């Protein structure tokens, strides 16, 4: 902002159009400063697990390629046994490597715990989290319930209405 003359303008004498222009300039300065000083997350990129490796990515690509080969062979009427066996073995390898890598990463996480162990940390976090409660008020025919007792009764009446008398012949049967 110090590199522009935006701070030197007296906004009290500006009309609406000039003020809009100053706001747009200020917004652009802030955006460019943020882009220059912070990492901008790319659009459409899915975050990967912290334990994800290049080896897992390579095996995943092999599974996807075999899947595509399988469908192409199926469309062409070619025999599928060899591709199915290869796909099955590579998927088993992929699942095993993922399981091993995530377990290894979790073990490293557990070993990094110092003063408090993982379970005390987890229990402390769970204890401080507020439990989810059902709504105290409920809109019923344009009016709201006033307390939890009335809300509970309204929910029970709605989902479990009272039984009607057995008036149909099939009821008697």
C-alpha positions as a Python dict, from the first residue, in 0.01 Angstrom:
ca = {
    (1, 'X'): (0, 0, 0),
    (2, 'X'): (293, 232, 57),
    (3, 'X'): (403, 181, -305),
    (4, 'X'): (72, 323, -431),
    (5, 'X'): (-87, 662, -369),
    (6, 'X'): (-396, 501, -222),
    (7, 'X'): (-310, 612, 133),
    (8, 'X'): (-270, 975, 30),
    (9, 'X'): (-623, 1019, -102),
    (10, 'X'): (-882, 1203, 106),
    (11, 'X'): (-1189, 983, 86),
    (12, 'X'): (-1417, 1239, 250),
    (13, 'X'): (-1423, 1452, -68),
    (14, 'X'): (-1478, 1164, -315),
    (15, 'X'): (-1806, 1101, -490),
    (16, 'X'): (-1962, 755, -514),
    (17, 'X'): (-1789, 657, -840),
    (18, 'X'): (-1446, 772, -720),
    (19, 'X'): (-1498, 590, -391),
    (20, 'X'): (-1585, 270, -579),
    (21, 'X'): (-1266, 308, -780),
    (22, 'X'): (-1056, 354, -464),
    (23, 'X'): (-1220, 45, -311),
    (24, 'X'): (-1142, -156, -626),
    (25, 'X'): (-778, -37, -622),
    (26, 'X'): (-746, -121, -253),
    (27, 'X'): (-894, -465, -312),
    (28, 'X'): (-648, -528, -596),
    (29, 'X'): (-354, -418, -380),
    (30, 'X'): (-463, -652, -99),
    (31, 'X'): (-512, -943, -343),
    (32, 'X'): (-172, -893, -503),
    (33, 'X'): (-5, -869, -161),
    (34, 'X'): (-175, -1191, -54),
    (35, 'X'): (-75, -1371, -373),
    (36, 'X'): (285, -1257, -327),
    (37, 'X'): (310, -1355, 39),
    (38, 'X'): (91, -1667, 70),
    (39, 'X'): (63, -1998, -106),
    (40, 'X'): (-245, -2012, -326),
    (41, 'X'): (-412, -2349, -329),
    (42, 'X'): (-474, -2482, -678),
    (43, 'X'): (-829, -2549, -788),
    (44, 'X'): (-943, -2906, -827),
    (45, 'X'): (-648, -3065, -651),
    (46, 'X'): (-748, -3317, -395),
    (47, 'X'): (-539, -3322, -81),
    (48, 'X'): (-340, -3639, -39),
    (49, 'X'): (-277, -3820, 285),
    (50, 'X'): (49, -3718, 453),
    (51, 'X'): (175, -4074, 420),
    (52, 'X'): (112, -4095, 42),
    (53, 'X'): (426, -4185, -154),
    (54, 'X'): (535, -4185, -518),
    (55, 'X'): (542, -4565, -508),
    (56, 'X'): (173, -4571, -412),
    (57, 'X'): (96, -4322, -689),
    (58, 'X'): (276, -4543, -942),
    (59, 'X'): (89, -4855, -832),
    (60, 'X'): (-240, -4662, -841),
    (61, 'X'): (-170, -4559, -1201),
    (62, 'X'): (-98, -4923, -1289),
    (63, 'X'): (-434, -5029, -1139),
    (64, 'X'): (-615, -4760, -1339),
    (65, 'X'): (-429, -4853, -1658),
    (66, 'X'): (-518, -5221, -1615),
    (67, 'X'): (-880, -5121, -1555),
    (68, 'X'): (-880, -4930, -1884),
    (69, 'X'): (-711, -5220, -2065),
    (70, 'X'): (-974, -5457, -1925),
    (71, 'X'): (-1260, -5246, -2058),
    (72, 'X'): (-1090, -5202, -2395),
    (73, 'X'): (-1034, -5578, -2426),
    (74, 'X'): (-1395, -5642, -2325),
    (75, 'X'): (-1521, -5406, -2598),
    (76, 'X'): (-1299, -5578, -2856),
    (77, 'X'): (-1405, -5927, -2747),
    (78, 'X'): (-1051, -6030, -2645),
    (79, 'X'): (-980, -6285, -2367),
    (80, 'X'): (-985, -6122, -2025),
    (81, 'X'): (-826, -6385, -1799),
    (82, 'X'): (-469, -6256, -1815),
    (83, 'X'): (-570, -5892, -1759),
    (84, 'X'): (-804, -5991, -1474),
    (85, 'X'): (-527, -6185, -1299),
    (86, 'X'): (-279, -5899, -1340),
    (87, 'X'): (-536, -5649, -1215),
    (88, 'X'): (-623, -5865, -915),
    (89, 'X'): (-258, -5910, -812),
    (90, 'X'): (-172, -5542, -855),
    (91, 'X'): (-482, -5437, -657),
    (92, 'X'): (-382, -5670, -374),
    (93, 'X'): (-30, -5523, -380),
    (94, 'X'): (-178, -5170, -382),
    (95, 'X'): (-405, -5242, -85),
    (96, 'X'): (-119, -5403, 107),
    (97, 'X'): (121, -5112, 41),
    (98, 'X'): (-145, -4856, 141),
    (99, 'X'): (-219, -5043, 462),
    (100, 'X'): (151, -5079, 545),
    (101, 'X'): (231, -4715, 471),
    (102, 'X'): (-62, -4574, 670),
    (103, 'X'): (19, -4804, 964),
    (104, 'X'): (384, -4697, 953),
    (105, 'X'): (283, -4331, 950),
    (106, 'X'): (44, -4382, 1242),
    (107, 'X'): (318, -4556, 1439),
    (108, 'X'): (551, -4262, 1374),
    (109, 'X'): (278, -4027, 1495),
    (110, 'X'): (235, -4233, 1812),
    (111, 'X'): (610, -4234, 1877),
    (112, 'X'): (623, -3856, 1849),
    (113, 'X'): (387, -3815, 2143),
    (114, 'X'): (579, -3695, 2445),
    (115, 'X'): (412, -3577, 2763),
    (116, 'X'): (73, -3721, 2688),
    (117, 'X'): (5, -4029, 2488),
    (118, 'X'): (-227, -4053, 2190),
    (119, 'X'): (-525, -4179, 2387),
    (120, 'X'): (-511, -3905, 2651),
    (121, 'X'): (-491, -3648, 2371),
    (122, 'X'): (-783, -3810, 2188),
    (123, 'X'): (-991, -3838, 2504),
    (124, 'X'): (-917, -3478, 2597),
    (125, 'X'): (-1024, -3361, 2251),
    (126, 'X'): (-1341, -3568, 2265),
    (127, 'X'): (-1423, -3450, 2615),
    (128, 'X'): (-1397, -3082, 2517),
    (129, 'X'): (-1611, -3127, 2205),
    (130, 'X'): (-1971, -3036, 2268),
    (131, 'X'): (-2211, -3320, 2197),
    (132, 'X'): (-2466, -3269, 1923),
    (133, 'X'): (-2807, -3195, 2065),
    (134, 'X'): (-3143, -3209, 1894),
    (135, 'X'): (-3309, -2873, 1838),
    (136, 'X'): (-3501, -2737, 2135),
    (137, 'X'): (-3749, -2553, 1917),
    (138, 'X'): (-3934, -2704, 1627),
    (139, 'X'): (-4164, -2543, 1373),
    (140, 'X'): (-4500, -2718, 1401),
    (141, 'X'): (-4790, -2588, 1194),
    (142, 'X'): (-4650, -2234, 1184),
    (143, 'X'): (-4572, -2217, 1558),
    (144, 'X'): (-4258, -2311, 1744),
    (145, 'X'): (-4227, -2540, 2043),
    (146, 'X'): (-4115, -2366, 2359),
    (147, 'X'): (-3909, -2629, 2541),
    (148, 'X'): (-3745, -2969, 2496),
    (149, 'X'): (-4042, -3160, 2643),
    (150, 'X'): (-4283, -3010, 2391),
    (151, 'X'): (-4033, -3072, 2108),
    (152, 'X'): (-3993, -3437, 2210),
    (153, 'X'): (-4371, -3483, 2218),
    (154, 'X'): (-4408, -3318, 1876),
    (155, 'X'): (-4141, -3547, 1728),
    (156, 'X'): (-4302, -3857, 1883),
    (157, 'X'): (-4647, -3758, 1757),
    (158, 'X'): (-4508, -3694, 1410),
    (159, 'X'): (-4303, -4014, 1371),
    (160, 'X'): (-4516, -4243, 1588),
    (161, 'X'): (-4877, -4126, 1563),
    (162, 'X'): (-5140, -4285, 1785),
    (163, 'X'): (-5309, -4604, 1666),
    (164, 'X'): (-5647, -4569, 1504),
    (165, 'X'): (-5928, -4815, 1576),
    (166, 'X'): (-5943, -5132, 1369),
    (167, 'X'): (-6226, -5043, 1132),
    (168, 'X'): (-6120, -5214, 812),
    (169, 'X'): (-6221, -5575, 745),
    (170, 'X'): (-5858, -5676, 689),
    (171, 'X'): (-5779, -5562, 1045),
    (172, 'X'): (-6034, -5807, 1181),
    (173, 'X'): (-5901, -6087, 962),
}
